[in-house]
């Protein structure tokens, strides 16, 4: 019998995950299938119950459910508890367990690109579920982290939640969005964890044109559609290094794949499938 997994979020039509995971299942000869499961917020609890009843063995979780979904799960793994967000669910014997593979996915891609965060200044834009994973990953690697969000109270809440969720002490600074330039001036790494600039709003950027990026900075945008966002164009124009979010998608997907199947993920197969699917959507 085909084992079923899928992606819950709203909207999810833009996702590359089905192409990526189904290519991986095929490459390893696994009778598994990954599908999109669009789920409005008011249907989240009932959707999870139904998927468990229907025999699904796992799910990925995306915007806007990464934090809200935790309420409806039987168990939460340590990493996800530290982040305060879940992006992967494992279902065994009708028991749901929430995990977070975004932390590992981000750090693996960042370091594979040659940026090592220890003792570096990192500025994280946004305060949602993905930002929480990025902040925890950077803190784990010994970075000095500053968070800025348009809703400043959300940044303070992230700071409190992430510090509470780990067993060691570290500080997270909060920078008011209105005075972002001072944080940009010392940032070795700038990470966009907001959806600003995502297709179809490709002319938008989280950084307004009057803000300056240092040429010594590395700019990482979690948005992967388009491959070169307006923010990454700004970074390159400033002489900074620019990294898109496709690699993080692949690495977090590979970690979820291994959690569900117990097998080593064929990362290059997944990367090529994601790239091909991305190119098709941009034609």
N, C-alpha and C positions, 0 to 999 in steps of 0.2 A: 504494500500500500504506500502511495506517495506521502511523504512527510511534508507538512505545510508550515511555512513561516511567512511573515509579511511585515509591512510597515504601516503603523498607525500614526496619523498626524492630520493636519488640515490647514492648507491643502497638501497633497502629496503627488500631484500629477507630474511635477517637474523632476521627480526623483530618478537618480541613476541606479539606485540600489537593486531593483529587480534584474536589470541587465547584468550587473556586476556579480550578484549572488548566483543567478541561474547559470551563468558561464562557469562559475567555480564548481557548482554541483555537477554540471555536465563533464567538466574536465576530470573530475574524480570518479565519475560513473555512479553518482549518488542519485537515488530516486527521490529527489526533494524538489519543491517548487516554492518560489518567493513571489509574493503578489502585493499590490498596493491595496491598502485598507483605509480609505478616507473616512475620518472619524471626527465629526464636530464635537466641541467640548461637552455639550449636554448629553452625548451618547457614549462618552468614554467608559464609564463603569459598565454599562450594559454590553458594550463591544467586547471588553476583556472577558467578561463572563461567557459570552457567546463563543468566543474563539477557543477558550478552554474547553467548553462543552463540545465544540466541533473537532477537537483533537489536534489543534495546532501545537507545535512543539516549541515555538519561539516567536518573538516579535522584535522588531526595532521600533523605537519611539522617536518622533521628531516634533518640531514646533506645532502646536503650542502646549504639548502634553508632558514634557520631560520632568517637570516638577509635580504637576497635578496627579500623574499616574501613580506616584508612590503610595498614595492613600489606598489604592485598590489592590495592592500586591500583598502576598502572604509573607514574603521575606525580602529584605534588602541587603545586598552584599556590602561589605565594608567600604569599598571604593565609592560606590554609589551613595552610601550614607554620608561619606566625607564631602562629596560634591554637593549633595542635596538635589540630585537629578539622576534620572534613569534614562538610558538610551537603548538598552537591550534587556529583553525579558526571556528567561529560560523557563519552560514549563515541563515539569516531570511529575508524573502521577497526579495530575491536576493541581499541583502546587506551583504558584507563580513566584519567581525570584527575580528581583530587579538588579541589574548590573549597569556599570558605566564603562564603556570602551572608548569614550571620547578622550579621556585623560591620556591613555596609552597611545591612541591614534594621533593625537596632536603632537606629543613629545617625540614619538618615533619619526614622524614626518619632518618635524623641525630639525631634529638632530641629523637625520639622513641628508638634509639639505645643507648641513655644515654649521648650523647655529647651535651653540651649547650655552644654555641660560645661566649657568652658575655665576653668581656675583654680578650679573648684568641687570640693567634697569629695564623693566618691561612695563609697557602701558597697554592695558586691556580696555577696549571700547565695548560697552554693553554689560548687562548684568543678568542675563537669562541663564538657561540651563547650560548652553555651550560655554558661556563665559566662566561659569563656575568650574567646569572641567578644565579649562585652560588655566585659570588661576591656580587650581590645585596642582596641576602638572608642573607649572612654573615654580611654585613654592616647594614642591618635592625636589626640584633640581637646584634649589638654592638661589633663585632669582629674587630681586627686589621688585615687588609688584605694586603697581598703581592701577586703580580701576576708576573709570569715568563713564557715567551714563547720563542720558538726558534727564531721566528721573533719578535725582541724586539719592533719594531714600532707598531705591532699589540697590544702588551700589553699596550703601551702608549695610543693608540687609545681607547682601552677598558676603561682605566682610565678616559679619557676625556669624553667619551660618557656616562658612568654610572653616573659620578658625575654631568653631565649636566642634566641627566634624572630624578633626584630626587629633592625634595624641601628642603632637609636638607643638611648640610655640613659634609662631612667625607673625610678622606684621604685614598688613595690606593697607596701603594708603588709598584714600579716596580723594579724587581731584574733581572740583566743580567743572562741569562742562563749559561754563562761560569763561573759564580761565585755563583752557586746555593747553595753550601754547607753552606754558612753563613746564608741563609734563612732557610735551613733545621735545622740548629743548634738551632733556636729559635721557630720552628713551633710546636704548640700544635696539629694542624690539617693540614694534607696535602691532597689536593683534586686533583685527576687527571681528567681533563676535556678534555684530548686529546684522540684520538682513538687508541693510541699506546698500544699494548697488546691485542687488540680485535682479536677474531678468524677470520681468520686462523693463524694470526701472534702471536701465543700464547707464544713464547719465547722472545718477545720484551718487554721492559719496558721503560717508559719515564725517569727513573733514571738509569744512568749507574752504573756499579758495584762498582766503586770507591767512589760513594757518600754514605754517612752514614745517616741512619734514627735513630733518638733518640728513645730509648725504651719507653719514656714517651709520644710519639706522637700517634695520631690516624690517620690512613691512609684510605682515602675513595676514591675508584675508581669508576667513573661513568660507566666504562665498566662492563657489566654483563655477557658477553659471551667470555671466560669461567667464571664460578662463582668465581674461585680463580685465578686471573691474576698473571703474573710474579711479578708485583709491590706488590700485596698483599702477595705473598710468601716472597718477600724481607722484607716487614714490619714484618711479623711473625718471620722471622729469626732474626730480630733485637730486638725482644721482644715487638714490638709495636702492637697496636690493629688494626685489618684489617676489613674493611666493604666494601662489593661489591655493585654494582649499581642497583641490581634488585629492592630493596625497593623504590628507587627514581622513577624507571619506573612505579611501581604500584601506588604510590601516585600521580604522575603527571597525570597518566592515569585516576585515580579516579576523580581528579579535572576536567579533560576534559569531562569525562562521565557525571558529574553533571551539567556542563555548557550546554552540548547538550540536555540532557534529562530532567533536572529539578528534578531528583530523586537522593536520596542518593545512592552512589555507594556501591556495596557489596564487600568491600575491600578484605576480606579473599578469596572469590570466585576468584577474579582477581589475587591474589597472588598465589593461588594454580594452576590456569590455566597457569600463566606465568612460574611457576616452572616446571610444567609437559611439557610444550612446550620446555623449555630450555633443560630439560633432553633428550627429543627426538632428538634434534639437535646435542647433544653431543655423541650419541650412535654410 
